[in-house]
């Protein structure tokens, strides 16, 4: 919207690239999103608006760790089967594998948090208890009942990396959601 104001001030300036919002966002691949962002940055370099970009924080960005297939491929019901529901014994074994490798998965957090249990119909949500009041690398994002003072930073890319490490130890099972909670000391 603010970039369009720049183009409307002078009729010789073309409209900026249209943002991928609402239905367009979900119907676009990661490559298309990167391409549109690159076109927007190029437009800004030529016609102005740099100050708008400088105000953005990490939380304002869509982070991609690894480029995937197009949305049509990802969500085709013919190609992707529903998540398997594992037996209690398999889930118990997976949880034990998680606990045994916790120091490698959490890197700098092993003494500050611990896995508690899998929840959900297919055990694809992991509850993690945080000890103390210092938040993880990604800040307070994803933590239930946050009581941290003056901490308003988030770093979603760190969280995405953490979840990827976690899922690599749980293969073939995958965790879709991680819910952090803490107890006061």
Secondary structure by P-SEA (a helix, b strand, c coil): caaaaaaaaccccccccccccccccccccaaaaaaaaaaaaaaaacccaaaaaaacccccccccccccccccccccccccccbbbbcaaaaaaaaaaaaaacccccccccccccccccccccccbbbbbbcccccccccccccccccccccccccaaaaaaaaaaaaaaaccccccbbbbbbbcc
